[in-house]
Amino acid sequence: MEAGIRAILNFAPTVLKIPAGIRIHHADFTSDLLSLAYYMDHDSDSDGAQQPVPTDDAEGAEQ
């Protein structure tokens, strides 16, 4: 793009049409927050210690 934009982080629940050569990542706070809450409730040791939360590969969310 003329302004030098090389990537977009999209928080809107819509698909964007972008020029070729621009990277885009779709962020969904609702599903990420639900996932975090789930792991906080279900991933603990018998002593109560929290386990690491797995992360998604950002490359799979690009279009």
N, C-alpha and C positions, 0 to 999 in steps of 0.2 A: 504494500500500500504506500501511497505517496508520503504519509506521515511517519513511516518507519515502523508501523505496528507489525510484529511478527507472530504474536500469539494472543489468544483471548481466553479468559476464564469466564465461562458462562454460568451464572447463577439462576437464570430464568428457566422455567420449565417449558422451553420451546427449542426447536431445532433452528439453528441459524444458517443462513446461506452466506458463505464467505468465499472470497477469491482463492484460487489455488495458491499454495505456498504459505498460507496462514495456518498455524496450529491452533486447535481449539480443545479445551477440556471442559466437560460438563460437570459441575459440582452440584450435588443434591444433598443439602444439609439435613433434610428430613430423614432420608434413609441412613445417612452417616450417624445421625444422632440416635436413631433407633438401634442401629448396630452396636454403638458404644454402650447404650443402656443394657442391651441384651448381654453383652460380654461382662459388664460390671456385675450383673445379677448371677450369671451362670459359670464364669471362669474363675473360680477361687479354689485354692488348696484347702486341705482339711484344717490348716492353721489360720485360714482367712486371708492369706496373701493373694493379691491379684496377679493374674497371669498376663503376659503381654497380649495386646490386641492385634490380630493380623491386619495388614493393610492391603488394599486393592492395588493392582498394577495400573497406574494412570494411563499407560499406552492403550489399554483396551477400551477406554472411553473416548478416544479421539475419532473424529469423522472427517 
